[in-house]
Amino acid sequence: MERQILDVSQVNEYIKNLMDDDELLAGLCIRGELSNYKIYPSGHHYFTLKDAGGALRCVMFRSSAARLRFRPENGMKVLAMGRITVFPRDGAYQLYCDDLTPDGVGDLYVAFEQLKRKLSTEGLFDAQYKKPLPPFPHCIAIITSGAGAAIMDMLRILGKRYPLSKVVILPVRVQGQEAPAEIAGAIRYANKYRVADVIITGRGGGSMEDLWAFNDERVARAIFASEIPVVSAVGHEPDVTISDFVADVRAATPSNAAELVAPDQNDLRAYLLSAQTRMAQAMQKQLKLDRKTLDGLKSRRVLQSPINYVNEKRLLLDHSAQRLGAAAQRNLAGQKQRFIHLTAKLDALSPLKVLARGYSVVLTSDGRVVQRAAQVQIGDQVDIKLHQGRLTASVTQIQEERNGEEITEL
């Protein structure tokens, strides 16, 4: 018997056909742990499923990966659905994965926890970014479905509690693929045009899939970026969404959100009546105190006889004038004594006193006082000032002292 010889590609194609015809391999659901998970620029996902006894190469094309609602991570236990076949070029079989689900929990729950952890790490849930609600909003914006029961409940409560506030409805879809973009866009619109003082966004109750629009990252970031305070009102009280963590205030229900943003007119009326009563009582108390003060002033002598007050001030003025006069006299006497003392000292130092005792002053012809013989020369004219009168003389002889000896010039 002649042995048939096949090419490698023929063998691979033959094995591929065998596996493609196997119904079991055409619709498998495999449990395993993700390993070597990589996302290529083409959008295709490549990974390995493994357990304690083996490993299986897998690929998920971009069209299937786009339907994932969570982010696969290495080490995650999953259920992979798809078919096993051979890639003829490599001669290796692998799982062509059509869907991927976390093992033990739903993919929505995993996606929720992943986004919650991511946004919390970035600080979007921090209390320091929470803005207070205005106590008396002039305008309230509601971002929700325009035809749902939630909007009717909120309008009814707002009209009953605080009819002074204007309500602006920004209708959006709150369920489906288009809902997150519409909700985020409505929040940005409300901020851009400052349409309200506070925003309520939410919807009525439903399943996790129904509420999923409020677990979208786009909605969360739009709420965080809002300069207008945002109240998240999604579902019933047990329902928790990502928007509840990011919003400035979380309401248990849409009806509760209306109660949180609007004060109760009955409470305000009661407060105003109480304030009016307290104000009237305070005015009565103040008037009573003022009346008592006035009565006390009426009994004072200064008001009963004003002239007495004037006379007292006159006496005080006379006393002050007398004290000022006496002080002025004492000061004047002291200054006079000081003047006499200084005059006597000045008189004692006067050159005229010296002349009166027989001394004289010799002056040169230009009026300088002669203190040394060297200041004049023989033949110079000098003036001699006496106590009474003056003399004019001519220098005929000069005697000087040099080194303790007298030297005479003729």
Backbone hydrogen bonds, N-H to C=O, Kabsch-Sander energy under -0.5 kcal/mol:
donor,donor_aa,acceptor,acceptor_aa,energy
6,L,4,Q,-0.5
11,V,7,D,-2.0
12,N,8,V,-2.7
13,E,9,S,-2.4
14,Y,10,Q,-2.4
15,I,11,V,-2.7
16,K,12,N,-2.2
17,N,13,E,-2.3
18,L,14,Y,-2.2
19,M,15,I,-2.3
20,D,16,K,-2.6
21,D,17,N,-1.7
22,D,18,L,-0.6
22,D,19,M,-0.7
23,E,21,D,-0.7
26,A,22,D,-0.9
27,G,23,E,-0.7
27,G,24,L,-0.7
28,L,82,G,-2.7
30,I,80,A,-3.0
32,G,78,V,-2.0
33,E,50,K,-2.5
34,L,76,M,-2.4
35,S,48,T,-1.6
38,K,46,Y,-2.9
40,Y,38,K,-0.5
40,Y,44,H,-2.4
43,G,40,Y,-2.7
45,H,60,M,-3.3
46,Y,38,K,-2.8
47,F,58,C,-1.8
48,T,35,S,-2.7
49,L,56,L,-3.0
50,K,33,E,-1.6
51,D,54,G,-2.4
56,L,49,L,-2.9
58,C,47,F,-2.6
59,V,95,L,-2.5
60,M,45,H,-3.1
64,S,61,F,-0.8
65,A,61,F,-2.6
66,A,62,R,-2.0
67,R,64,S,-1.3
68,L,65,A,-1.6
75,G,34,L,-2.8
76,M,73,E,-1.8
78,V,32,G,-2.7
79,L,101,T,-3.2
80,A,30,I,-3.1
80,A,78,V,-0.5
81,M,79,L,-0.5
81,M,99,D,-2.5
82,G,28,L,-2.1
83,R,96,Y,-1.6
84,I,25,L,-2.3
85,T,83,R,-0.5
85,T,94,Q,-1.9
87,F,92,A,-2.4
90,D,87,F,-1.2
91,G,87,F,-2.2
92,A,87,F,-0.8
94,Q,85,T,-2.3
95,L,57,R,-2.9
96,Y,83,R,-3.4
96,Y,94,Q,-0.6
97,C,59,V,-2.7
97,C,95,L,-1.0
98,D,81,M,-3.2
99,D,81,M,-1.6
101,T,79,L,-2.2
103,D,77,K,-2.7
104,G,102,P,-0.5
110,V,106,G,-1.8
111,A,107,D,-2.6
112,F,108,L,-2.5
113,E,109,Y,-2.4
114,Q,110,V,-2.5
115,L,111,A,-2.4
116,K,112,F,-2.4
117,R,113,E,-2.3
118,K,114,Q,-2.2
119,L,115,L,-2.7
120,S,116,K,-2.1
121,T,117,R,-1.9
122,E,118,K,-1.5
123,G,119,L,-0.6
123,G,120,S,-0.9
124,L,119,L,-2.2
126,D,123,G,-1.3
129,Y,126,D,-1.3
130,K,127,A,-1.6
140,I,166,K,-3.1
141,A,198,V,-2.6
142,I,168,V,-2.8
143,I,141,A,-0.5
143,I,200,I,-3.4
144,T,142,I,-0.7
144,T,170,L,-0.7
148,G,145,S,-0.6
152,M,148,G,-0.9
153,D,149,A,-2.2
154,M,150,A,-2.3
155,L,151,I,-2.4
156,R,152,M,-2.2
157,I,153,D,-2.3
158,L,154,M,-2.8
159,G,155,L,-2.3
160,K,156,R,-1.6
161,R,157,I,-2.9
162,Y,158,L,-2.5
165,S,162,Y,-1.6
166,K,138,H,-2.8
168,V,140,I,-3.0
170,L,142,I,-2.9
170,L,168,V,-0.5
172,V,144,T,-1.8
179,A,176,G,-0.8
182,E,178,E,-1.7
183,I,179,A,-2.7
184,A,180,P,-2.6
185,G,181,A,-2.2
186,A,182,E,-2.3
187,I,183,I,-1.9
188,R,184,A,-2.1
189,Y,185,G,-2.4
190,A,186,A,-2.4
191,N,187,I,-1.6
192,K,188,R,-2.6
193,Y,189,Y,-2.2
195,V,190,A,-1.6
197,D,139,C,-2.6
198,V,139,C,-0.9
199,I,229,P,-2.6
200,I,141,A,-3.0
201,T,231,V,-2.4
202,G,143,I,-1.5
203,R,233,A,-1.3
211,L,207,S,-1.9
212,W,209,E,-0.9
214,F,211,L,-1.8
215,N,212,W,-2.2
216,D,213,A,-1.0
220,A,216,D,-2.1
221,R,217,E,-2.4
222,A,218,R,-1.8
223,I,219,V,-2.3
224,F,220,A,-2.2
225,A,221,R,-2.1
226,S,222,A,-0.7
226,S,223,I,-0.8
231,V,199,I,-3.0
232,S,230,V,-0.5
232,S,249,V,-2.4
233,A,201,T,-2.7
233,A,231,V,-0.5
235,G,203,R,-2.1
235,G,233,A,-0.5
239,D,236,H,-1.1
243,S,214,F,-1.8
244,D,241,T,-0.7
245,F,241,T,-0.9
245,F,242,I,-0.7
246,V,242,I,-1.7
247,A,243,S,-2.5
248,D,230,V,-1.2
249,V,230,V,-1.6
251,A,232,S,-3.1
251,A,249,V,-0.5
257,A,253,T,-1.8
258,A,254,P,-1.8
259,E,255,S,-1.6
260,L,256,N,-1.8
261,V,257,A,-2.0
262,A,258,A,-1.2
265,Q,161,R,-2.4
265,Q,263,P,-0.5
268,L,264,D,-2.4
269,R,265,Q,-2.7
270,A,266,N,-2.4
271,Y,267,D,-2.5
272,L,268,L,-2.7
273,L,269,R,-2.5
274,S,270,A,-2.4
275,A,271,Y,-2.8
276,Q,272,L,-2.6
277,T,273,L,-2.3
278,R,274,S,-2.6
279,M,275,A,-2.5
280,A,276,Q,-2.4
281,Q,277,T,-2.4
282,A,278,R,-2.5
283,M,279,M,-2.4
284,Q,280,A,-2.4
285,K,281,Q,-2.4
286,Q,282,A,-2.4
287,L,283,M,-2.8
288,K,284,Q,-2.2
289,L,285,K,-2.2
290,D,286,Q,-2.6
291,R,287,L,-2.6
292,K,288,K,-2.1
293,T,289,L,-2.3
294,L,290,D,-2.4
295,D,291,R,-2.5
296,G,292,K,-2.0
297,L,293,T,-2.0
298,K,294,L,-2.2
299,S,295,D,-1.2
300,R,297,L,-1.1
303,L,300,R,-1.0
304,Q,300,R,-1.6
305,S,301,R,-2.7
308,N,305,S,-1.0
309,Y,305,S,-0.8
310,V,306,P,-1.6
311,N,307,I,-2.8
312,E,308,N,-2.4
313,K,309,Y,-1.9
314,R,310,V,-2.2
315,L,311,N,-2.5
316,L,312,E,-2.2
317,L,313,K,-2.3
318,D,314,R,-2.8
319,H,315,L,-2.6
320,S,316,L,-2.3
321,A,317,L,-2.7
322,Q,318,D,-2.6
323,R,319,H,-2.2
324,L,320,S,-2.5
325,G,321,A,-2.6
326,A,322,Q,-2.5
327,A,323,R,-2.2
328,A,324,L,-2.2
329,Q,325,G,-2.4
330,R,326,A,-2.4
331,N,327,A,-2.2
332,L,328,A,-2.5
333,A,329,Q,-2.6
334,G,330,R,-2.1
335,Q,331,N,-2.3
336,K,332,L,-2.3
337,Q,333,A,-2.3
338,R,334,G,-2.0
339,F,335,Q,-2.1
340,I,336,K,-2.4
341,H,337,Q,-2.3
342,L,338,R,-2.3
343,T,339,F,-2.4
344,A,340,I,-2.2
345,K,341,H,-1.9
346,L,342,L,-2.4
347,D,343,T,-2.6
348,A,344,A,-2.1
349,L,345,K,-1.3
350,S,347,D,-1.1
353,K,350,S,-0.8
354,V,350,S,-0.9
355,L,351,P,-2.1
356,A,352,L,-2.0
357,R,353,K,-0.8
357,R,354,V,-0.8
358,G,355,L,-2.0
359,Y,354,V,-1.3
361,V,385,K,-2.1
363,L,383,D,-3.4
364,T,368,R,-2.9
367,G,364,T,-1.9
370,V,362,V,-3.0
371,Q,369,V,-0.7
375,Q,372,R,-1.7
376,V,373,A,-1.6
379,G,395,V,-2.9
380,D,377,Q,-2.3
382,V,393,A,-2.5
383,D,363,L,-2.8
384,I,391,L,-3.6
385,K,361,V,-3.4
385,K,383,D,-0.6
386,L,384,I,-0.6
386,L,389,G,-2.6
391,L,384,I,-2.3
393,A,382,V,-2.6
395,V,380,D,-2.4
398,I,409,E,-2.4
400,E,407,I,-3.0
402,R,400,E,-0.6
402,R,405,E,-3.0
405,E,402,R,-1.4
407,I,400,E,-3.7
409,E,398,I,-3.8
